[in-house]
Amino acid sequence: MAEEYDVVILGGGTGGYVAAIRASQLGLKTAIVEKSKLGGTCLHKGCIPSKALLRSAEVFKTAQKSEEFGVSTGEVSLNFQKVQERKETIVNTLHNGVVGLMKKGKIDVFEGIGRILGPSIFSPLPGTISVEMNNGSENEMLIPKNVILATGSRPRMLPGLDFDGEWVLSSDEALELKEVPESIIIVGGGVIGIEWASMLADFGAKVTVLEYANRVIPTEDEDISKEMERLLKKRGIDIVTNAKVLAETVQKQDSQVTIQAEVNDEVRSFTAQKLLVSVGRQANVEGIGLENTDIVVEKGFISVNEFYQTKESHIYAIGDVIGGLQLAHVASHEGVTAVEHLADEEVYPIDYTTISKCIYSSPEAASVGLTEQEAKDQGYEVKTGKFSFRAIGKALVYGESDGFVKIVADKKTDDLLGVHMIGPHVTDMISEAGLARVLDAASWEVAHTIHPHPTLSEAIGEAALAVDGKAIHS
């Protein structure tokens, strides 16, 4: 029997379940169709499990250097099985929390694969959802007034480097490692690749990163990229940029994988126990019935307008499936915007330059707004201020004084254009800069914000002062 809904959401990841909660708050009869587990990639294959492993790596590294803090611990060893068990406990706890939120919001959850049907006896418009149930029961038919596509993404493969789960891994398989490999090659020096490089190096693996661009984390400010590369190399991580991986050369034998890469016109060979491919993510647009609609897919992503409507105005799409900033917090806000728009609430388009981005490696990096080069490319005459954590007392107390805060401002108006950080706990500090961007603050307004002492956030105030040459402690 067909069931009618105000909104049906395909995908129960961060974007999908947040959209469902907001729809429920607005009194809309809501359903989610999820083929696996509520929480999606972020909770089960991305943000949460990887950060749990990164935290264990950080504790392991800290324990190894505890003598520097006057704390004698004796020999420090790693129990990777317990590391994985802790990760699973955290994931399960949060998953149960999401399940509870669905019950609280009276949101119907269908466990299966949902596909959009074209015009039919159920509706003159495409959008009826046929759900192939995981339990093998008869397909459920859902008839919504509106649909939100939140089907997410999966690790992108390189042709010739298919994931086999043993030699060649995606981040999904890497999360399930039973032990830390002695050595690993990571293809891709973007955010995910750098986080894995940092984590596995802290766990004791010999890590080599092969990056196609001329610098790691190439979407970040160039000064941040340079500092990240310097500090990772300082920790013994081999960073190779301008590296074009020759996938057809991969060889697997004697518990080793070897691959060649063209580096500055020279072909070099690299050998390790494992190879992790981290070259971005691919939208899940297949098998969901898009061919039964007029929805447009461009360059592998669903095209939407500023309120996330597809060419079928009653069908919305959010999150990784539309490209852009493929971040969980972005998907959540896109979901809220889409729901409020379909519910005829007053809603404003998201300004993506106010969204903070974080890298949870060691050191951490975080940013919001335009890089210095992006600002110049957009015609701004810029001025910058930079302040090192080496002059921050709290950073010395923490024993982590590498890195800096950099502020990019408009020379004519003083408006804050971008803030870029690398160093201790900057992923927790970036929200101040994000709020400053939302409020369209000037650099001098940030400078006049009195930051408590001793805190790491003093570096933000000093960097803002440095924009006009007024930093106190440099």
PLY file of the C-alpha trace (Angstrom):
ply
format ascii 1.0
element vertex 474
property float x
property float y
property float z
element edge 473
property int vertex1
property int vertex2
end_header
0.00 0.00 0.00
1.36 3.44 -0.96
2.08 5.93 1.82
1.87 9.71 1.32
4.41 12.16 2.77
5.17 15.85 2.68
8.83 15.06 2.10
10.85 11.92 1.48
14.62 12.05 1.80
16.87 9.61 -0.04
19.90 9.13 2.18
20.17 9.18 5.95
23.63 10.74 6.23
24.36 13.99 8.03
22.60 16.13 5.44
19.64 13.78 5.14
18.85 13.19 8.78
19.32 16.87 9.71
16.94 17.82 6.91
14.45 15.25 8.26
14.65 16.69 11.77
14.04 20.22 10.48
11.10 19.00 8.39
9.64 17.29 11.44
10.04 20.50 13.46
8.01 22.30 10.79
5.21 19.77 11.12
5.88 17.98 7.84
5.18 14.27 7.55
8.65 12.96 6.79
10.41 9.75 5.76
14.02 8.77 5.20
15.18 5.98 2.91
18.62 4.67 3.88
20.30 1.66 2.27
22.78 1.08 5.10
22.92 2.83 8.49
21.64 6.21 9.58
24.52 8.65 9.87
25.96 7.87 6.47
29.57 8.34 5.42
30.42 10.93 8.05
29.43 8.76 10.97
30.46 5.34 9.67
33.18 5.86 7.03
34.46 9.41 7.41
34.49 12.21 9.94
33.87 10.36 13.18
35.86 7.11 12.81
38.84 8.86 11.25
38.91 11.49 14.00
38.67 8.76 16.64
41.78 7.16 15.11
43.51 10.54 14.87
42.85 11.13 18.57
44.38 7.77 19.50
47.39 8.62 17.33
47.72 11.97 19.10
47.60 10.34 22.55
50.17 7.74 21.47
52.51 10.45 20.22
52.02 12.54 23.38
52.72 9.54 25.62
55.94 8.85 23.73
57.23 12.34 24.48
55.85 12.60 28.02
59.38 12.97 29.41
59.41 16.46 27.89
56.63 17.35 30.34
58.44 15.77 33.29
56.20 12.70 33.24
57.90 9.30 33.21
55.67 6.58 31.79
58.13 3.83 30.97
57.80 1.99 27.68
54.78 3.05 25.63
53.13 0.51 23.34
50.23 0.57 20.91
47.28 -1.83 21.10
45.70 -1.22 17.71
42.84 -3.62 18.41
41.76 -1.41 21.32
42.15 1.65 19.12
39.70 0.11 16.67
37.35 -1.00 19.45
37.24 2.54 20.84
36.44 3.88 17.38
33.56 1.41 16.99
32.18 2.28 20.43
32.07 5.97 19.53
30.41 5.28 16.16
27.81 2.97 17.71
27.00 5.48 20.46
26.40 8.24 17.95
24.45 5.93 15.62
22.09 5.03 18.45
21.68 8.74 19.10
20.61 9.39 15.50
18.14 6.49 15.65
16.71 8.04 18.81
16.36 11.42 17.10
14.34 9.82 14.30
11.98 8.26 16.83
11.68 11.53 18.74
10.75 13.37 15.54
8.30 10.66 14.46
10.27 10.30 11.23
9.64 7.06 9.33
12.82 5.24 8.35
12.81 2.75 5.47
15.87 0.51 5.29
16.49 -0.16 1.64
17.35 1.32 -1.75
15.07 4.08 -2.96
14.53 4.93 -6.62
12.58 7.77 -8.19
9.77 6.69 -10.50
8.51 8.69 -13.44
4.89 9.84 -13.81
2.61 6.96 -12.85
-0.73 6.02 -11.39
0.56 7.38 -8.08
1.45 10.88 -9.32
1.41 12.87 -12.58
4.89 14.12 -11.69
8.10 12.11 -11.30
9.02 11.66 -7.66
7.20 8.63 -6.30
9.82 6.57 -4.46
10.00 2.80 -4.81
11.94 1.29 -1.92
13.59 -2.10 -2.38
13.57 -3.22 1.25
16.70 -4.72 2.79
14.64 -7.39 4.54
13.45 -8.80 1.22
9.84 -7.84 1.73
7.70 -6.35 -1.03
8.75 -2.93 -2.30
7.31 0.02 -0.41
5.81 2.87 -2.46
6.19 6.37 -1.01
4.28 9.27 -2.54
5.86 12.57 -1.46
4.97 16.15 -2.25
8.69 16.88 -2.19
11.86 14.80 -2.45
15.35 15.59 -1.13
18.24 13.68 -2.67
21.03 13.26 -0.11
22.71 10.15 -1.46
26.25 11.30 -0.67
29.47 10.11 -2.26
32.08 7.36 -2.27
35.87 7.31 -2.64
36.94 8.04 -6.20
39.02 5.36 -7.97
41.91 5.98 -10.28
41.69 3.95 -13.51
43.96 0.94 -13.10
44.09 1.29 -9.32
40.94 -0.59 -8.33
40.39 -1.03 -4.61
41.03 -4.64 -3.60
40.94 -4.20 0.18
44.32 -5.87 0.63
46.96 -4.06 -1.37
45.14 -1.03 -2.74
42.83 0.67 -0.24
40.27 3.43 -0.19
39.70 5.35 3.03
36.78 2.97 3.69
39.06 -0.08 3.80
41.79 1.79 5.64
39.38 2.38 8.51
39.13 -1.40 8.96
42.87 -2.14 9.12
43.64 -4.86 11.67
47.16 -3.58 12.25
49.29 -0.58 11.39
51.24 -1.27 8.17
55.00 -0.92 8.35
54.86 1.36 5.31
52.24 2.93 3.10
52.05 5.01 -0.08
49.24 7.56 -0.11
48.19 8.75 -3.55
46.74 12.20 -3.03
47.87 14.98 -0.71
44.50 16.62 -0.18
42.67 16.85 3.12
41.92 13.12 3.53
45.35 12.03 2.35
47.13 14.38 4.73
45.01 13.30 7.70
45.84 9.65 6.98
49.51 10.46 6.48
49.67 12.24 9.83
47.76 9.52 11.67
49.70 6.56 10.31
53.03 8.30 10.86
52.09 8.86 14.51
51.19 5.18 14.76
54.69 4.32 13.48
54.23 3.65 9.77
56.69 4.89 7.15
54.55 7.16 4.99
55.06 8.44 1.45
52.60 10.94 -0.06
52.38 11.33 -3.84
50.58 14.54 -4.83
49.82 15.49 -8.45
49.79 19.24 -7.78
52.84 21.31 -6.91
51.87 21.41 -3.23
49.86 19.44 -0.69
46.37 20.64 0.34
46.36 22.75 -2.85
42.96 24.31 -2.13
44.31 25.98 1.03
46.31 29.19 1.24
49.81 28.68 -0.16
51.49 29.68 3.12
49.46 27.00 4.94
50.42 24.39 2.34
54.11 25.20 2.66
54.02 25.03 6.44
52.08 21.76 6.41
54.62 20.20 4.06
57.53 21.46 6.15
56.13 20.09 9.40
55.12 16.72 7.92
58.60 16.29 6.44
60.05 17.22 9.83
58.17 14.21 11.23
59.72 11.88 8.64
56.86 11.78 6.13
58.10 11.68 2.55
56.18 14.27 0.50
56.52 14.05 -3.30
54.74 16.77 -5.28
54.31 17.11 -9.05
53.88 13.33 -9.03
51.82 11.80 -11.82
51.07 8.24 -10.71
51.38 5.66 -13.49
48.59 3.32 -12.43
49.42 0.68 -15.04
52.79 0.08 -13.34
51.34 -1.20 -10.06
52.77 -4.54 -8.96
51.73 -6.66 -5.98
54.07 -9.34 -4.70
55.87 -10.56 -1.57
53.63 -8.54 0.77
54.66 -5.36 -1.02
53.04 -3.07 -3.57
55.17 -1.09 -6.00
54.09 1.75 -8.23
55.84 4.24 -10.46
55.22 7.94 -10.77
56.48 10.57 -13.14
58.04 13.26 -10.96
59.29 16.38 -12.76
59.85 14.38 -15.97
61.66 11.60 -14.09
60.05 8.18 -13.52
60.52 6.99 -9.95
59.47 3.76 -8.20
57.85 3.61 -4.77
57.34 0.46 -2.69
55.36 -0.10 0.50
53.20 -2.64 2.31
49.96 -0.84 1.42
48.76 1.76 -1.06
45.97 4.17 -0.12
44.22 6.04 -2.93
42.83 9.37 -1.75
41.96 11.47 -4.79
38.57 12.86 -3.88
35.04 11.55 -3.79
32.48 10.61 -6.45
28.79 11.47 -6.13
26.28 8.64 -5.78
24.00 9.49 -8.70
23.58 6.00 -10.16
20.67 3.70 -9.48
18.38 6.28 -7.89
16.08 6.83 -10.88
17.39 10.14 -12.20
16.74 8.87 -15.72
13.01 9.02 -14.92
13.23 12.78 -14.36
14.49 15.93 -16.08
17.19 16.34 -13.39
20.49 17.49 -14.89
23.81 15.88 -13.94
26.92 17.87 -14.85
30.48 16.61 -14.33
29.10 13.83 -12.16
27.08 16.05 -9.81
23.40 16.99 -9.66
22.75 20.58 -10.76
20.71 22.72 -8.36
19.79 26.36 -7.86
20.64 28.50 -4.81
17.85 26.81 -2.80
18.91 23.29 -3.90
16.03 22.71 -6.31
16.83 20.51 -9.29
15.25 21.04 -12.70
12.28 19.22 -11.16
11.29 22.02 -8.76
9.74 19.66 -6.19
12.91 17.54 -6.06
15.85 18.98 -4.14
19.44 17.75 -3.79
21.99 18.50 -1.07
25.41 17.48 0.21
28.16 15.59 -1.58
25.84 14.62 -4.45
25.83 18.26 -5.66
29.59 18.78 -5.31
30.98 22.02 -3.93
32.26 21.84 -0.36
31.83 18.14 0.43
31.68 18.60 4.20
29.20 17.24 6.72
28.38 20.63 8.25
27.78 22.03 4.78
25.38 19.21 3.91
23.47 19.83 7.14
22.91 23.51 6.40
22.02 22.78 2.78
19.44 20.32 4.08
17.92 22.88 6.44
17.83 25.48 3.67
16.12 23.07 1.27
13.48 22.06 3.83
12.71 25.64 4.84
12.41 26.61 1.17
9.97 23.80 0.31
8.00 24.71 3.46
7.70 28.34 2.24
9.74 29.67 5.17
11.81 32.83 4.76
15.21 31.56 3.67
18.45 33.02 2.35
21.08 31.38 0.14
24.19 30.09 1.93
27.31 32.24 1.58
29.98 29.56 1.17
32.78 32.04 1.94
31.59 32.08 5.56
31.94 28.32 6.00
34.92 27.06 7.98
37.03 24.16 6.68
39.14 21.97 8.94
42.02 19.50 8.57
42.53 17.29 11.62
46.12 16.26 11.00
49.04 17.06 13.27
49.41 19.98 12.94
45.79 20.92 12.45
44.80 23.45 9.80
41.62 25.48 9.39
40.38 28.28 7.18
37.42 30.44 6.25
36.96 32.80 3.33
39.35 33.61 0.52
43.01 32.66 0.27
45.41 35.49 -0.45
45.69 34.40 -4.09
41.91 34.03 -4.50
41.41 37.54 -3.13
43.94 38.96 -5.59
42.38 36.99 -8.45
39.00 38.55 -7.58
40.47 42.03 -7.88
41.01 42.89 -4.25
44.01 44.92 -3.13
44.95 42.98 -0.03
46.91 43.38 3.13
47.86 40.49 5.36
48.86 39.86 8.94
50.58 36.78 10.26
51.41 35.76 13.81
53.35 32.70 14.96
52.29 30.40 17.78
55.92 30.53 18.98
55.11 33.82 20.65
51.96 32.49 22.34
52.44 31.37 25.93
49.66 28.77 25.88
51.22 27.13 22.80
54.53 26.78 24.65
52.68 25.35 27.64
51.01 22.81 25.35
54.36 21.93 23.81
52.99 22.69 20.33
54.31 26.02 19.09
54.68 25.37 15.35
52.34 27.16 12.99
50.66 30.54 12.70
47.47 32.50 12.06
47.22 34.49 8.83
44.57 37.10 8.08
43.78 38.45 4.62
41.97 41.81 4.54
40.78 44.31 1.96
43.29 47.17 1.91
40.63 49.71 0.94
37.85 48.79 3.39
39.62 46.73 6.09
36.98 44.02 5.55
38.06 40.55 6.58
38.42 38.42 3.44
39.95 35.23 4.81
41.53 33.67 7.89
43.96 30.75 7.68
45.45 28.83 10.59
47.88 25.99 11.12
48.91 24.80 14.55
47.52 23.48 17.84
43.73 23.20 18.17
43.02 25.58 15.30
39.98 23.52 14.27
38.40 24.65 17.55
39.47 28.26 17.03
38.28 28.83 13.46
34.66 29.48 14.45
35.61 32.91 15.79
36.86 33.77 12.32
33.73 32.24 10.79
31.54 34.48 12.96
33.64 37.48 11.95
32.99 36.63 8.29
29.25 36.21 8.90
29.16 39.64 10.59
31.30 41.15 7.81
33.80 42.31 10.40
36.84 44.41 9.67
40.30 43.26 10.68
40.54 46.08 13.20
37.33 44.88 14.89
38.90 41.45 15.39
42.03 43.17 16.68
39.98 45.11 19.21
38.33 41.97 20.52
40.06 41.32 23.83
41.28 37.73 23.80
41.86 36.13 27.21
45.37 35.33 28.35
46.84 32.77 28.23
44.95 31.20 25.34
45.79 30.01 21.86
43.19 32.44 20.50
45.49 35.34 21.30
47.18 34.49 18.00
44.02 35.62 16.18
44.05 39.02 17.87
47.76 39.47 17.24
47.41 38.46 13.56
44.60 41.02 13.20
46.85 43.69 14.72
49.64 42.59 12.39
47.45 43.42 9.37
48.22 47.09 10.13
51.69 46.51 11.57
50.53 46.82 15.19
51.21 43.31 16.58
52.38 43.60 20.19
54.44 40.45 20.65
56.42 40.34 17.42
0 1
1 2
2 3
3 4
4 5
5 6
6 7
7 8
8 9
9 10
10 11
11 12
12 13
13 14
14 15
15 16
16 17
17 18
18 19
19 20
20 21
21 22
22 23
23 24
24 25
25 26
26 27
27 28
28 29
29 30
30 31
31 32
32 33
33 34
34 35
35 36
36 37
37 38
38 39
39 40
40 41
41 42
42 43
43 44
44 45
45 46
46 47
47 48
48 49
49 50
50 51
51 52
52 53
53 54
54 55
55 56
56 57
57 58
58 59
59 60
60 61
61 62
62 63
63 64
64 65
65 66
66 67
67 68
68 69
69 70
70 71
71 72
72 73
73 74
74 75
75 76
76 77
77 78
78 79
79 80
80 81
81 82
82 83
83 84
84 85
85 86
86 87
87 88
88 89
89 90
90 91
91 92
92 93
93 94
94 95
95 96
96 97
97 98
98 99
99 100
100 101
101 102
102 103
103 104
104 105
105 106
106 107
107 108
108 109
109 110
110 111
111 112
112 113
113 114
114 115
115 116
116 117
117 118
118 119
119 120
120 121
121 122
122 123
123 124
124 125
125 126
126 127
127 128
128 129
129 130
130 131
131 132
132 133
133 134
134 135
135 136
136 137
137 138
138 139
139 140
140 141
141 142
142 143
143 144
144 145
145 146
146 147
147 148
148 149
149 150
150 151
151 152
152 153
153 154
154 155
155 156
156 157
157 158
158 159
159 160
160 161
161 162
162 163
163 164
164 165
165 166
166 167
167 168
168 169
169 170
170 171
171 172
172 173
173 174
174 175
175 176
176 177
177 178
178 179
179 180
180 181
181 182
182 183
183 184
184 185
185 186
186 187
187 188
188 189
189 190
190 191
191 192
192 193
193 194
194 195
195 196
196 197
197 198
198 199
199 200
200 201
201 202
202 203
203 204
204 205
205 206
206 207
207 208
208 209
209 210
210 211
211 212
212 213
213 214
214 215
215 216
216 217
217 218
218 219
219 220
220 221
221 222
222 223
223 224
224 225
225 226
226 227
227 228
228 229
229 230
230 231
231 232
232 233
233 234
234 235
235 236
236 237
237 238
238 239
239 240
240 241
241 242
242 243
243 244
244 245
245 246
246 247
247 248
248 249
249 250
250 251
251 252
252 253
253 254
254 255
255 256
256 257
257 258
258 259
259 260
260 261
261 262
262 263
263 264
264 265
265 266
266 267
267 268
268 269
269 270
270 271
271 272
272 273
273 274
274 275
275 276
276 277
277 278
278 279
279 280
280 281
281 282
282 283
283 284
284 285
285 286
286 287
287 288
288 289
289 290
290 291
291 292
292 293
293 294
294 295
295 296
296 297
297 298
298 299
299 300
300 301
301 302
302 303
303 304
304 305
305 306
306 307
307 308
308 309
309 310
310 311
311 312
312 313
313 314
314 315
315 316
316 317
317 318
318 319
319 320
320 321
321 322
322 323
323 324
324 325
325 326
326 327
327 328
328 329
329 330
330 331
331 332
332 333
333 334
334 335
335 336
336 337
337 338
338 339
339 340
340 341
341 342
342 343
343 344
344 345
345 346
346 347
347 348
348 349
349 350
350 351
351 352
352 353
353 354
354 355
355 356
356 357
357 358
358 359
359 360
360 361
361 362
362 363
363 364
364 365
365 366
366 367
367 368
368 369
369 370
370 371
371 372
372 373
373 374
374 375
375 376
376 377
377 378
378 379
379 380
380 381
381 382
382 383
383 384
384 385
385 386
386 387
387 388
388 389
389 390
390 391
391 392
392 393
393 394
394 395
395 396
396 397
397 398
398 399
399 400
400 401
401 402
402 403
403 404
404 405
405 406
406 407
407 408
408 409
409 410
410 411
411 412
412 413
413 414
414 415
415 416
416 417
417 418
418 419
419 420
420 421
421 422
422 423
423 424
424 425
425 426
426 427
427 428
428 429
429 430
430 431
431 432
432 433
433 434
434 435
435 436
436 437
437 438
438 439
439 440
440 441
441 442
442 443
443 444
444 445
445 446
446 447
447 448
448 449
449 450
450 451
451 452
452 453
453 454
454 455
455 456
456 457
457 458
458 459
459 460
460 461
461 462
462 463
463 464
464 465
465 466
466 467
467 468
468 469
469 470
470 471
471 472
472 473
